[in-house]
Amino acid sequence: MRILDTRVAPAWVDYNGHMNDAEYARVFSLALEALMGRIGLDKAGRAEHAYTIYTLETHLCYRREAHEGQVLAVEVMLLDKDAKRLHVFMEMQDADGQCLATSEQMLMGMGMGSDSGRPAPFPAPVAKQIERLPHTAQDAWPKLAGRRIGLPPAHR
């Protein structure tokens, strides 16, 4: 599901003439904000439910360079979930659908009321919206999901 459309801003371009690595993380963060809005946790929803989402872990993989003004689209897929957590996979693509980067994230639902800063189950209306997100079975995960970082055994 496409969750974000944007362009590479001039301020995002580094001394190498392409989008700085930190800006890839910014784009995925903007996509996460869009996802939160999609499931009812925009500013109004966060206030109404006294609830938000924190990012627990991110695995960002750079595949291709992006350049100033280039069109970027972010697709999101739900890999797994439980009552309080979402495991999502996002892919940043160019205008031709080429993969520029991926971000796999573990997200935690957090109460903001009297139990502020504590993990809490998704409010029922939010859980209902999460059920509508595109998801995949573990045996059909994207090729770049679930990767481990490290050197191949032959290099040790």
N, CA, C and O atoms as a GROMACS GRO file, in nm:
protein
  624
    1MET      N    1   0.085  -0.116   0.000
    1MET     CA    2   0.000   0.000   0.000
    1MET      C    3   0.090   0.123   0.000
    1MET      O    4   0.179   0.136   0.084
    2ARG      N    5   0.065   0.213  -0.095
    2ARG     CA    6   0.143   0.336  -0.099
    2ARG      C    7   0.097   0.424   0.016
    2ARG      O    8  -0.023   0.449   0.035
    3ILE      N    9   0.194   0.471   0.094
    3ILE     CA   10   0.164   0.550   0.213
    3ILE      C   11   0.217   0.692   0.203
    3ILE      O   12   0.169   0.781   0.274
    4LEU      N   13   0.317   0.716   0.116
    4LEU     CA   14   0.378   0.849   0.108
    4LEU      C   15   0.432   0.874  -0.032
    4LEU      O   16   0.491   0.786  -0.096
    5ASP      N   17   0.410   0.996  -0.080
    5ASP     CA   18   0.471   1.046  -0.203
    5ASP      C   19   0.541   1.176  -0.167
    5ASP      O   20   0.483   1.263  -0.103
    6THR      N   21   0.668   1.190  -0.209
    6THR     CA   22   0.744   1.311  -0.182
    6THR      C   23   0.852   1.326  -0.288
    6THR      O   24   0.858   1.247  -0.382
    7ARG      N   25   0.937   1.426  -0.273
    7ARG     CA   26   1.052   1.447  -0.360
    7ARG      C   27   1.175   1.474  -0.274
    7ARG      O   28   1.162   1.517  -0.159
    8VAL      N   29   1.292   1.448  -0.329
    8VAL     CA   30   1.416   1.476  -0.258
    8VAL      C   31   1.434   1.628  -0.252
    8VAL      O   32   1.451   1.693  -0.355
    9ALA      N   33   1.431   1.681  -0.132
    9ALA     CA   34   1.447   1.826  -0.110
    9ALA      C   35   1.593   1.866  -0.128
    9ALA      O   36   1.682   1.785  -0.101
   10PRO      N   37   1.619   1.988  -0.175
   10PRO     CA   38   1.759   2.032  -0.192
   10PRO      C   39   1.841   2.019  -0.063
   10PRO      O   40   1.959   1.984  -0.069
   11ALA      N   41   1.780   2.046   0.051
   11ALA     CA   42   1.852   2.038   0.179
   11ALA      C   43   1.891   1.895   0.216
   11ALA      O   44   1.973   1.874   0.305
   12TRP      N   45   1.833   1.796   0.150
   12TRP     CA   46   1.862   1.656   0.179
   12TRP      C   47   1.984   1.604   0.104
   12TRP      O   48   2.030   1.493   0.130
   13VAL      N   49   2.037   1.682   0.011
   13VAL     CA   50   2.147   1.638  -0.074
   13VAL      C   51   2.280   1.669  -0.005
   13VAL      O   52   2.299   1.779   0.046
   14ASP      N   53   2.371   1.572  -0.004
   14ASP     CA   54   2.499   1.588   0.066
   14ASP      C   55   2.612   1.621  -0.030
   14ASP      O   56   2.590   1.646  -0.148
   15TYR      N   57   2.733   1.621   0.023
   15TYR     CA   58   2.855   1.654  -0.051
   15TYR      C   59   2.885   1.556  -0.164
   15TYR      O   60   2.967   1.586  -0.250
   16ASN      N   61   2.820   1.440  -0.166
   16ASN     CA   62   2.839   1.343  -0.274
   16ASN      C   63   2.740   1.366  -0.389
   16ASN      O   64   2.747   1.297  -0.491
   17GLY      N   65   2.649   1.463  -0.372
   17GLY     CA   66   2.554   1.494  -0.478
   17GLY      C   67   2.430   1.407  -0.479
   17GLY      O   68   2.353   1.410  -0.575
   18HIS      N   69   2.409   1.330  -0.372
   18HIS     CA   70   2.286   1.251  -0.364
   18HIS      C   71   2.228   1.262  -0.224
   18HIS      O   72   2.289   1.322  -0.136
   19MET      N   73   2.111   1.204  -0.203
   19MET     CA   74   2.043   1.216  -0.076
   19MET      C   75   2.129   1.157   0.036
   19MET      O   76   2.176   1.044   0.027
   20ASN      N   77   2.147   1.235   0.142
   20ASN     CA   78   2.225   1.194   0.258
   20ASN      C   79   2.159   1.075   0.325
   20ASN      O   80   2.036   1.064   0.324
   21ASP      N   81   2.238   0.986   0.384
   21ASP     CA   82   2.184   0.865   0.446
   21ASP      C   83   2.081   0.897   0.554
   21ASP      O   84   1.983   0.824   0.568
   22ALA      N   85   2.102   1.002   0.631
   22ALA     CA   86   2.006   1.038   0.736
   22ALA      C   87   1.870   1.078   0.678
   22ALA      O   88   1.767   1.062   0.744
   23GLU      N   89   1.871   1.128   0.557
   23GLU     CA   90   1.745   1.172   0.496
   23GLU      C   91   1.659   1.055   0.451
   23GLU      O   92   1.537   1.067   0.443
   24TYR      N   93   1.720   0.942   0.421
   24TYR     CA   94   1.642   0.821   0.393
   24TYR      C   95   1.560   0.787   0.518
   24TYR      O   96   1.442   0.754   0.509
   25ALA      N   97   1.625   0.796   0.634
   25ALA     CA   98   1.555   0.771   0.760
   25ALA      C   99   1.442   0.873   0.780
   25ALA      O  100   1.336   0.837   0.830
   26ARG      N  101   1.465   0.999   0.741
   26ARG     CA  102   1.361   1.102   0.752
   26ARG      C  103   1.239   1.064   0.668
   26ARG      O  104   1.125   1.074   0.714
   27VAL      N  105   1.263   1.020   0.545
   27VAL     CA  106   1.152   0.983   0.457
   27VAL      C  107   1.073   0.866   0.518
   27VAL      O  108   0.950   0.867   0.515
   28PHE      N  109   1.143   0.767   0.571
   28PHE     CA  110   1.072   0.655   0.634
   28PHE      C  111   0.998   0.701   0.760
   28PHE      O  112   0.891   0.647   0.792
   29SER      N  113   1.052   0.798   0.831
   29SER     CA  114   0.983   0.853   0.948
   29SER      C  115   0.855   0.926   0.904
   29SER      O  116   0.751   0.913   0.970
   30LEU      N  117   0.862   1.001   0.795
   30LEU     CA  118   0.743   1.066   0.741
   30LEU      C  119   0.639   0.962   0.698
   30LEU      O  120   0.519   0.982   0.716
   31ALA      N  121   0.687   0.852   0.641
   31ALA     CA  122   0.596   0.744   0.601
   31ALA      C  123   0.529   0.682   0.724
   31ALA      O  124   0.411   0.648   0.719
   32LEU      N  125   0.604   0.667   0.832
   32LEU     CA  126   0.546   0.614   0.955
   32LEU      C  127   0.439   0.708   1.009
   32LEU      O  128   0.334   0.663   1.055
   33GLU      N  129   0.464   0.839   1.003
   33GLU     CA  130   0.361   0.936   1.044
   33GLU      C  131   0.236   0.922   0.959
   33GLU      O  132   0.125   0.930   1.010
   34ALA      N  133   0.254   0.901   0.829
   34ALA     CA  134   0.139   0.881   0.740
   34ALA      C  135   0.066   0.753   0.776
   34ALA      O  136  -0.057   0.748   0.773
   35LEU      N  137   0.140   0.648   0.809
   35LEU     CA  138   0.078   0.522   0.852
   35LEU      C  139  -0.002   0.544   0.980
   35LEU      O  140  -0.113   0.493   0.993
   36MET      N  141   0.055   0.618   1.073
   36MET     CA  142  -0.018   0.647   1.197
   36MET      C  143  -0.149   0.718   1.167
   36MET      O  144  -0.252   0.687   1.227
   37GLY      N  145  -0.146   0.813   1.075
   37GLY     CA  146  -0.269   0.880   1.035
   37GLY      C  147  -0.369   0.784   0.974
   37GLY      O  148  -0.489   0.795   0.998
   38ARG      N  149  -0.320   0.691   0.894
   38ARG     CA  150  -0.407   0.593   0.827
   38ARG      C  151  -0.480   0.504   0.927
   38ARG      O  152  -0.593   0.462   0.903
   39ILE      N  153  -0.415   0.474   1.040
   39ILE     CA  154  -0.478   0.384   1.138
   39ILE      C  155  -0.548   0.462   1.251
   39ILE      O  156  -0.590   0.403   1.350
   40GLY      N  157  -0.560   0.594   1.235
   40GLY     CA  158  -0.635   0.673   1.333
   40GLY      C  159  -0.552   0.733   1.444
   40GLY      O  160  -0.606   0.772   1.547
   41LEU      N  161  -0.420   0.740   1.424
   41LEU     CA  162  -0.334   0.799   1.525
   41LEU      C  163  -0.265   0.925   1.475
   41LEU      O  164  -0.147   0.948   1.501
   42ASP      N  165  -0.342   1.008   1.400
   42ASP     CA  166  -0.293   1.141   1.367
   42ASP      C  167  -0.299   1.224   1.495
   42ASP      O  168  -0.327   1.169   1.601
   43LYS      N  169  -0.274   1.353   1.487
   43LYS     CA  170  -0.271   1.437   1.607
   43LYS      C  171  -0.402   1.426   1.686
   43LYS      O  172  -0.399   1.410   1.808
   44ALA      N  173  -0.514   1.434   1.618
   44ALA     CA  174  -0.644   1.425   1.686
   44ALA      C  175  -0.665   1.287   1.747
   44ALA      O  176  -0.715   1.276   1.859
   45GLY      N  177  -0.628   1.182   1.675
   45GLY     CA  178  -0.644   1.046   1.725
   45GLY      C  179  -0.556   1.017   1.845
   45GLY      O  180  -0.598   0.950   1.940
   46ARG      N  181  -0.432   1.069   1.842
   46ARG     CA  182  -0.344   1.051   1.958
   46ARG      C  183  -0.404   1.118   2.082
   46ARG      O  184  -0.397   1.062   2.191
   47ALA      N  185  -0.461   1.235   2.064
   47ALA     CA  186  -0.523   1.305   2.177
   47ALA      C  187  -0.649   1.232   2.224
   47ALA      O  188  -0.669   1.214   2.344
   48GLU      N  189  -0.732   1.190   2.130
   48GLU     CA  190  -0.856   1.121   2.165
   48GLU      C  191  -0.831   0.991   2.241
   48GLU      O  192  -0.898   0.963   2.341
   49HIS      N  193  -0.735   0.913   2.195
   49HIS     CA  194  -0.709   0.782   2.256
   49HIS      C  195  -0.601   0.785   2.364
   49HIS      O  196  -0.576   0.684   2.430
   50ALA      N  197  -0.536   0.902   2.383
   50ALA     CA  198  -0.421   0.912   2.475
   50ALA      C  199  -0.324   0.798   2.446
   50ALA      O  200  -0.287   0.720   2.534
   51TYR      N  201  -0.284   0.790   2.320
   51TYR     CA  202  -0.209   0.675   2.270
   51TYR      C  203  -0.119   0.718   2.155
   51TYR      O  204  -0.155   0.806   2.076
   52THR      N  205  -0.002   0.657   2.144
   52THR     CA  206   0.089   0.686   2.034
   52THR      C  207   0.167   0.560   2.000
   52THR      O  208   0.145   0.453   2.058
   53ILE      N  209   0.258   0.572   1.906
   53ILE     CA  210   0.344   0.462   1.865
   53ILE      C  211   0.489   0.508   1.876
   53ILE      O  212   0.523   0.617   1.831
   54TYR      N  213   0.574   0.423   1.935
   54TYR     CA  214   0.718   0.445   1.941
   54TYR      C  215   0.785   0.345   1.848
   54TYR      O  216   0.736   0.234   1.828
   55THR      N  217   0.897   0.386   1.790
   55THR     CA  218   0.979   0.295   1.711
   55THR      C  219   1.080   0.229   1.805
   55THR      O  220   1.157   0.297   1.872
   56LEU      N  221   1.079   0.096   1.808
   56LEU     CA  222   1.172   0.022   1.893
   56LEU      C  223   1.301  -0.015   1.820
   56LEU      O  224   1.409  -0.014   1.879
   57GLU      N  225   1.289  -0.047   1.691
   57GLU     CA  226   1.406  -0.093   1.615
   57GLU      C  227   1.382  -0.064   1.468
   57GLU      O  228   1.269  -0.074   1.418
   58THR      N  229   1.489  -0.029   1.400
   58THR     CA  230   1.483  -0.002   1.256
   58THR      C  231   1.602  -0.067   1.187
   58THR      O  232   1.714  -0.061   1.236
   59HIS      N  233   1.575  -0.130   1.074
   59HIS     CA  234   1.682  -0.183   0.989
   59HIS      C  235   1.666  -0.118   0.853
   59HIS      O  236   1.575  -0.154   0.777
   60LEU      N  237   1.753  -0.023   0.822
   60LEU     CA  238   1.746   0.053   0.698
   60LEU      C  239   1.851  -0.002   0.601
   60LEU      O  240   1.968  -0.016   0.636
   61CYS      N  241   1.807  -0.033   0.481
   61CYS     CA  242   1.896  -0.089   0.379
   61CYS      C  243   1.894   0.003   0.257
   61CYS      O  244   1.789   0.027   0.198
   62TYR      N  245   2.011   0.054   0.221
   62TYR     CA  246   2.025   0.144   0.106
   62TYR      C  247   2.051   0.061  -0.020
   62TYR      O  248   2.141  -0.022  -0.022
   63ARG      N  249   1.971   0.085  -0.125
   63ARG     CA  250   1.985   0.005  -0.247
   63ARG      C  251   2.036   0.089  -0.365
   63ARG      O  252   2.119   0.041  -0.443
   64ARG      N  253   1.987   0.212  -0.379
   64ARG     CA  254   2.026   0.301  -0.491
   64ARG      C  255   2.030   0.445  -0.441
   64ARG      O  256   1.968   0.479  -0.340
   65GLU      N  257   2.103   0.527  -0.513
   65GLU     CA  258   2.111   0.669  -0.479
   65GLU      C  259   1.984   0.742  -0.524
   65GLU      O  260   1.922   0.706  -0.624
   66ALA      N  261   1.947   0.844  -0.447
   66ALA     CA  262   1.838   0.934  -0.485
   66ALA      C  263   1.899   1.074  -0.500
   66ALA      O  264   1.993   1.109  -0.428
   67HIS      N  265   1.846   1.153  -0.592
   67HIS     CA  266   1.904   1.283  -0.624
   67HIS      C  267   1.801   1.395  -0.608
   67HIS      O  268   1.680   1.371  -0.607
   68GLU      N  269   1.851   1.516  -0.597
   68GLU     CA  270   1.766   1.633  -0.577
   68GLU      C  271   1.649   1.637  -0.676
   68GLU      O  272   1.667   1.621  -0.796
   69GLY      N  273   1.531   1.659  -0.620
   69GLY     CA  274   1.409   1.670  -0.701
   69GLY      C  275   1.348   1.537  -0.740
   69GLY      O  276   1.236   1.534  -0.792
   70GLN      N  277   1.418   1.427  -0.717
   70GLN     CA  278   1.368   1.296  -0.759
   70GLN      C  279   1.240   1.260  -0.684
   70GLN      O  280   1.228   1.286  -0.564
   71VAL      N  281   1.146   1.202  -0.755
   71VAL     CA  282   1.021   1.155  -0.697
   71VAL      C  283   1.049   1.032  -0.612
   71VAL      O  284   1.124   0.942  -0.652
   72LEU      N  285   0.988   1.029  -0.493
   72LEU     CA  286   1.000   0.915  -0.403
   72LEU      C  287   0.860   0.869  -0.363
   72LEU      O  288   0.773   0.951  -0.336
   73ALA      N  289   0.840   0.740  -0.360
   73ALA     CA  290   0.714   0.682  -0.312
   73ALA      C  291   0.751   0.574  -0.210
   73ALA      O  292   0.846   0.500  -0.230
   74VAL      N  293   0.674   0.568  -0.102
   74VAL     CA  294   0.698   0.466   0.000
   74VAL      C  295   0.576   0.376   0.010
   74VAL      O  296   0.463   0.421   0.029
   75GLU      N  297   0.602   0.246  -0.004
   75GLU     CA  298   0.501   0.142   0.014
   75GLU      C  299   0.520   0.079   0.151
   75GLU      O  300   0.633   0.066   0.197
   76VAL      N  301   0.411   0.039   0.215
   76VAL     CA  302   0.421  -0.024   0.347
   76VAL      C  303   0.346  -0.157   0.346
   76VAL      O  304   0.243  -0.172   0.280
   77MET      N  305   0.399  -0.252   0.421
   77MET     CA  306   0.337  -0.383   0.436
   77MET      C  307   0.351  -0.426   0.582
   77MET      O  308   0.456  -0.408   0.643
   78LEU      N  309   0.244  -0.481   0.635
   78LEU     CA  310   0.246  -0.533   0.771
   78LEU      C  311   0.298  -0.677   0.767
   78LEU      O  312   0.238  -0.764   0.704
   79LEU      N  313   0.410  -0.701   0.836
   79LEU     CA  314   0.467  -0.836   0.840
   79LEU      C  315   0.408  -0.919   0.954
   79LEU      O  316   0.384  -1.039   0.940
   80ASP      N  317   0.383  -0.852   1.067
   80ASP     CA  318   0.331  -0.923   1.184
   80ASP      C  319   0.276  -0.822   1.282
   80ASP      O  320   0.304  -0.702   1.272
   81LYS      N  321   0.198  -0.869   1.378
   81LYS     CA  322   0.143  -0.781   1.480
   81LYS      C  323   0.099  -0.863   1.599
   81LYS      O  324   0.079  -0.984   1.590
   82ASP      N  325   0.086  -0.794   1.711
   82ASP     CA  326   0.019  -0.851   1.827
   82ASP      C  327  -0.063  -0.737   1.888
   82ASP      O  328  -0.085  -0.636   1.821
   83ALA      N  329  -0.107  -0.751   2.010
   83ALA     CA  330  -0.196  -0.652   2.070
   83ALA      C  331  -0.131  -0.515   2.088
   83ALA      O  332  -0.202  -0.415   2.097
   84LYS      N  333   0.002  -0.508   2.093
   84LYS     CA  334   0.072  -0.383   2.122
   84LYS      C  335   0.178  -0.345   2.018
   84LYS      O  336   0.225  -0.231   2.016
   85ARG      N  337   0.216  -0.439   1.931
   85ARG     CA  338   0.328  -0.415   1.841
   85ARG      C  339   0.292  -0.437   1.695
   85ARG      O  340   0.203  -0.515   1.662
   86LEU      N  341   0.364  -0.366   1.610
   86LEU     CA  342   0.355  -0.383   1.465
   86LEU      C  343   0.496  -0.406   1.412
   86LEU      O  344   0.590  -0.337   1.450
   87HIS      N  345   0.509  -0.503   1.323
   87HIS     CA  346   0.634  -0.528   1.252
   87HIS      C  347   0.604  -0.491   1.107
   87HIS      O  348   0.530  -0.562   1.039
   88VAL      N  349   0.662  -0.380   1.061
   88VAL     CA  350   0.631  -0.330   0.927
   88VAL      C  351   0.755  -0.332   0.839
   88VAL      O  352   0.868  -0.328   0.886
   89PHE      N  353   0.729  -0.338   0.709
   89PHE     CA  354   0.833  -0.332   0.608
   89PHE      C  355   0.793  -0.223   0.509
   89PHE      O  356   0.682  -0.225   0.455
   90MET      N  357   0.885  -0.128   0.487
   90MET     CA  358   0.859  -0.020   0.392
   90MET      C  359   0.964  -0.022   0.282
   90MET      O  360   1.081  -0.050   0.306
   91GLU      N  361   0.918   0.009   0.162
   91GLU     CA  362   1.009   0.017   0.048
   91GLU      C  363   0.996   0.154  -0.016
   91GLU      O  364   0.886   0.196  -0.052
   92MET      N  365   1.110   0.222  -0.031
   92MET     CA  366   1.114   0.352  -0.100
   92MET      C  367   1.148   0.324  -0.246
   92MET      O  368   1.246   0.256  -0.277
   93GLN      N  369   1.065   0.380  -0.336
   93GLN     CA  370   1.083   0.356  -0.478
   93GLN      C  371   1.097   0.488  -0.553
   93GLN      O  372   1.052   0.593  -0.505
   94ASP      N  373   1.160   0.482  -0.670
   94ASP     CA  374   1.165   0.599  -0.757
   94ASP      C  375   1.043   0.598  -0.848
   94ASP      O  376   0.956   0.512  -0.834
   95ALA      N  377   1.036   0.692  -0.941
   95ALA     CA  378   0.920   0.705  -1.030
   95ALA      C  379   0.900   0.583  -1.120
   95ALA      O  380   0.790   0.559  -1.168
   96ASP      N  381   1.006   0.506  -1.143
   96ASP     CA  382   0.998   0.386  -1.226
   96ASP      C  383   0.971   0.259  -1.145
   96ASP      O  384   0.968   0.149  -1.200
   97GLY      N  385   0.951   0.275  -1.013
   97GLY     CA  386   0.924   0.160  -0.928
   97GLY      C  387   1.049   0.087  -0.884
   97GLY      O  388   1.039  -0.022  -0.826
   98GLN      N  389   1.168   0.143  -0.910
   98GLN     CA  390   1.294   0.082  -0.866
   98GLN      C  391   1.311   0.103  -0.716
   98GLN      O  392   1.284   0.212  -0.666
   99CYS      N  393   1.354   0.001  -0.646
   99CYS     CA  394   1.377   0.010  -0.502
   99CYS      C  395   1.501   0.093  -0.473
   99CYS      O  396   1.611   0.063  -0.520
  100LEU      N  397   1.482   0.200  -0.394
  100LEU     CA  398   1.594   0.285  -0.352
  100LEU      C  399   1.643   0.247  -0.213
  100LEU      O  400   1.763   0.254  -0.185
  101ALA      N  401   1.550   0.207  -0.127
  101ALA     CA  402   1.586   0.170   0.010
  101ALA      C  403   1.469   0.096   0.073
  101ALA      O  404   1.355   0.105   0.027
  102THR      N  405   1.500   0.022   0.179
  102THR     CA  406   1.396  -0.044   0.257
  102THR      C  407   1.416  -0.011   0.404
  102THR      O  408   1.527   0.019   0.448
  103SER      N  409   1.309  -0.017   0.478
  103SER     CA  410   1.315   0.002   0.623
  103SER      C  411   1.222  -0.098   0.689
  103SER      O  412   1.101  -0.097   0.665
  104GLU      N  413   1.279  -0.183   0.770
  104GLU     CA  414   1.201  -0.279   0.847
  104GLU      C  415   1.198  -0.226   0.990
  104GLU      O  416   1.302  -0.194   1.046
  105GLN      N  417   1.078  -0.216   1.048
  105GLN     CA  418   1.067  -0.153   1.179
  105GLN      C  419   0.978  -0.234   1.273
  105GLN      O  420   0.881  -0.296   1.233
  106MET      N  421   1.016  -0.230   1.401
  106MET     CA  422   0.932  -0.283   1.507
  106MET      C  423   0.878  -0.163   1.584
  106MET      O  424   0.954  -0.080   1.634
  107LEU      N  425   0.746  -0.156   1.593
  107LEU     CA  426   0.677  -0.042   1.654
  107LEU      C  427   0.601  -0.089   1.777
  107LEU      O  428   0.550  -0.201   1.779
  108MET      N  429   0.593  -0.004   1.878
  108MET     CA  430   0.523  -0.038   2.003
  108MET      C  431   0.418   0.067   2.032
  108MET      O  432   0.446   0.187   2.029
  109GLY      N  433   0.296   0.021   2.061
  109GLY     CA  434   0.190   0.111   2.103
  109GLY      C  435   0.211   0.151   2.248
  109GLY      O  436   0.239   0.068   2.334
  110MET      N  437   0.198   0.282   2.273
  110MET     CA  438   0.226   0.336   2.407
  110MET      C  439   0.110   0.422   2.456
  110MET      O  440   0.056   0.505   2.383
  111GLY      N  441   0.073   0.399   2.582
  111GLY     CA  442  -0.027   0.483   2.646
  111GLY      C  443   0.031   0.620   2.676
  111GLY      O  444   0.149   0.632   2.707
  112MET      N  445  -0.052   0.723   2.665
  112MET     CA  446  -0.008   0.860   2.694
  112MET      C  447  -0.089   0.921   2.809
  112MET      O  448  -0.070   1.038   2.842
  113GLY      N  449  -0.179   0.844   2.870
  113GLY     CA  450  -0.262   0.897   2.978
  113GLY      C  451  -0.192   0.881   3.111
  113GLY      O  452  -0.074   0.914   3.125
  114SER      N  453  -0.265   0.830   3.209
  114SER     CA  454  -0.209   0.811   3.343
  114SER      C  455  -0.094   0.710   3.343
  114SER      O  456  -0.007   0.715   3.430
  115ASP      N  457  -0.093   0.619   3.246
  115ASP     CA  458   0.016   0.521   3.234
  115ASP      C  459   0.114   0.564   3.125
  115ASP      O  460   0.170   0.480   3.054
  116SER      N  461   0.135   0.694   3.114
  116SER     CA  462   0.219   0.752   3.009
  116SER      C  463   0.354   0.683   2.998
  116SER      O  464   0.422   0.656   3.098
  117GLY      N  465   0.390   0.656   2.874
  117GLY     CA  466   0.519   0.593   2.848
  117GLY      C  467   0.522   0.444   2.874
  117GLY      O  468   0.631   0.386   2.881
  118ARG      N  469   0.408   0.381   2.887
  118ARG     CA  470   0.400   0.237   2.911
  118ARG      C  471   0.337   0.169   2.790
  118ARG      O  472   0.243   0.222   2.731
  119PRO      N  473   0.388   0.052   2.752
  119PRO     CA  474   0.323  -0.022   2.644
  119PRO      C  475   0.177  -0.050   2.678
  119PRO      O  476   0.144  -0.080   2.793
  120ALA      N  477   0.092  -0.041   2.577
  120ALA     CA  478  -0.052  -0.065   2.597
  120ALA      C  479  -0.111  -0.121   2.469
  120ALA      O  480  -0.062  -0.092   2.360
  121PRO      N  481  -0.216  -0.202   2.482
  121PRO     CA  482  -0.281  -0.256   2.361
  121PRO      C  483  -0.338  -0.143   2.275
  121PRO      O  484  -0.375  -0.037   2.325
  122PHE      N  485  -0.345  -0.170   2.146
  122PHE     CA  486  -0.404  -0.072   2.054
  122PHE      C  487  -0.549  -0.047   2.093
  122PHE      O  488  -0.622  -0.142   2.122
  123PRO      N  489  -0.594   0.079   2.094
  123PRO     CA  490  -0.736   0.106   2.115
  123PRO      C  491  -0.818   0.034   2.007
  123PRO      O  492  -0.771   0.018   1.895
  124ALA      N  493  -0.939  -0.008   2.040
  124ALA     CA  494  -1.022  -0.088   1.948
  124ALA      C  495  -1.036  -0.025   1.810
  124ALA      O  496  -1.020  -0.096   1.711
  125PRO      N  497  -1.066   0.106   1.798
  125PRO     CA  498  -1.078   0.163   1.662
  125PRO      C  499  -0.947   0.157   1.583
  125PRO      O  500  -0.949   0.141   1.461
  126VAL      N  501  -0.835   0.170   1.652
  126VAL     CA  502  -0.704   0.163   1.586
  126VAL      C  503  -0.677   0.019   1.543
  126VAL      O  504  -0.631  -0.005   1.431
  127ALA      N  505  -0.704  -0.076   1.631
  127ALA     CA  506  -0.685  -0.218   1.599
  127ALA      C  507  -0.768  -0.256   1.476
  127ALA      O  508  -0.723  -0.335   1.392
  128LYS      N  509  -0.887  -0.201   1.465
  128LYS     CA  510  -0.973  -0.229   1.349
  128LYS      C  511  -0.908  -0.178   1.221
  128LYS      O  512  -0.914  -0.246   1.118
  129GLN      N  513  -0.847  -0.061   1.225
  129GLN     CA  514  -0.780  -0.006   1.107
  129GLN      C  515  -0.654  -0.086   1.073
  129GLN      O  516  -0.620  -0.103   0.956
  130ILE      N  517  -0.584  -0.134   1.175
  130ILE     CA  518  -0.465  -0.216   1.152
  130ILE      C  519  -0.502  -0.343   1.077
  130ILE      O  520  -0.427  -0.388   0.990
  131GLU      N  521  -0.617  -0.400   1.109
  131GLU     CA  522  -0.663  -0.522   1.039
  131GLU      C  523  -0.680  -0.499   0.889
  131GLU      O  524  -0.672  -0.593   0.810
  132ARG      N  525  -0.702  -0.375   0.850
  132ARG     CA  526  -0.724  -0.342   0.708
  132ARG      C  527  -0.594  -0.320   0.631
  132ARG      O  528  -0.596  -0.308   0.508
  133LEU      N  529  -0.482  -0.316   0.701
  133LEU     CA  530  -0.353  -0.295   0.633
  133LEU      C  531  -0.315  -0.418   0.553
  133LEU      O  532  -0.346  -0.530   0.593
  134PRO      N  533  -0.246  -0.400   0.441
  134PRO     CA  534  -0.198  -0.516   0.367
  134PRO      C  535  -0.092  -0.589   0.449
  134PRO      O  536  -0.004  -0.527   0.508
  135HIS      N  537  -0.103  -0.719   0.454
  135HIS     CA  538  -0.007  -0.798   0.529
  135HIS      C  539   0.027  -0.923   0.450
  135HIS      O  540  -0.039  -0.956   0.352
  136THR      N  541   0.131  -0.991   0.496
  136THR     CA  542   0.176  -1.109   0.425
  136THR      C  543   0.212  -1.218   0.524
  136THR      O  544   0.246  -1.190   0.639
  137ALA      N  545   0.204  -1.340   0.480
  137ALA     CA  546   0.245  -1.453   0.562
  137ALA      C  547   0.397  -1.456   0.570
  137ALA      O  548   0.465  -1.410   0.478
  138GLN      N  549   0.452  -1.510   0.678
  138GLN     CA  550   0.597  -1.510   0.698
  138GLN      C  551   0.670  -1.580   0.585
  138GLN      O  552   0.781  -1.541   0.550
  139ASP      N  553   0.611  -1.682   0.526
  139ASP     CA  554   0.679  -1.753   0.417
  139ASP      C  555   0.673  -1.676   0.285
  139ASP      O  556   0.732  -1.718   0.186
  140ALA      N  557   0.601  -1.563   0.283
  140ALA     CA  558   0.594  -1.481   0.161
  140ALA      C  559   0.649  -1.340   0.185
  140ALA      O  560   0.617  -1.248   0.109
  141TRP      N  561   0.731  -1.323   0.289
  141TRP     CA  562   0.789  -1.193   0.319
  141TRP      C  563   0.873  -1.143   0.202
  141TRP      O  564   0.926  -1.222   0.125
  142PRO      N  565   0.884  -1.010   0.189
  142PRO     CA  566   0.975  -0.955   0.088
  142PRO      C  567   1.117  -1.008   0.110
  142PRO      O  568   1.158  -1.033   0.223
  143LYS      N  569   1.189  -1.024   0.002
  143LYS     CA  570   1.324  -1.080   0.007
  143LYS      C  571   1.416  -1.004   0.103
  143LYS      O  572   1.502  -1.064   0.167
  144LEU      N  573   1.398  -0.873   0.114
  144LEU     CA  574   1.487  -0.792   0.198
  144LEU      C  575   1.440  -0.781   0.343
  144LEU      O  576   1.504  -0.714   0.423
  145ALA      N  577   1.329  -0.846   0.377
  145ALA     CA  578   1.281  -0.843   0.516
  145ALA      C  579   1.348  -0.952   0.599
  145ALA      O  580   1.382  -1.058   0.547
  146GLY      N  581   1.368  -0.923   0.726
  146GLY     CA  582   1.423  -1.023   0.817
  146GLY      C  583   1.572  -1.047   0.801
  146GLY      O  584   1.625  -1.148   0.848
  147ARG      N  585   1.638  -0.955   0.734
  147ARG     CA  586   1.782  -0.974   0.712
  147ARG      C  587   1.861  -0.949   0.839
  147ARG      O  588   1.820  -0.871   0.925
  148ARG      N  589   1.973  -1.015   0.849
  148ARG     CA  590   2.066  -0.999   0.960
  148ARG      C  591   2.187  -0.923   0.908
  148ARG      O  592   2.229  -0.943   0.794
  149ILE      N  593   2.242  -0.838   0.990
  149ILE     CA  594   2.362  -0.766   0.950
  149ILE      C  595   2.485  -0.841   0.998
  149ILE      O  596   2.486  -0.894   1.109
  150GLY      N  597   2.587  -0.847   0.917
  150GLY     CA  598   2.711  -0.915   0.956
  150GLY      C  599   2.792  -0.954   0.833
  150GLY      O  600   2.742  -0.951   0.720
  151LEU      N  601   2.915  -0.989   0.856
  151LEU     CA  602   3.001  -1.035   0.749
  151LEU      C  603   2.973  -1.181   0.720
  151LEU      O  604   2.941  -1.257   0.812
  152PRO      N  605   2.984  -1.222   0.593
  152PRO     CA  606   2.966  -1.364   0.562
  152PRO      C  607   3.071  -1.447   0.635
  152PRO      O  608   3.180  -1.398   0.661
  153PRO      N  609   3.039  -1.572   0.668
  153PRO     CA  610   3.134  -1.658   0.742
  153PRO      C  611   3.271  -1.668   0.676
  153PRO      O  612   3.372  -1.680   0.747
  154ALA      N  613   3.279  -1.665   0.545
  154ALA     CA  614   3.406  -1.680   0.475
  154ALA      C  615   3.501  -1.564   0.504
  154ALA      O  616   3.622  -1.577   0.482
  155HIS      N  617   3.451  -1.450   0.552
  155HIS     CA  618   3.535  -1.332   0.577
  155HIS      C  619   3.592  -1.329   0.718
  155HIS      O  620   3.667  -1.237   0.752
  156ARG      N  621   3.557  -1.425   0.801
  156ARG     CA  622   3.603  -1.422   0.941
  156ARG      C  623   3.735  -1.492   0.957
  156ARG      O  624   3.788  -1.499   1.068
   0.00000   0.00000   0.00000
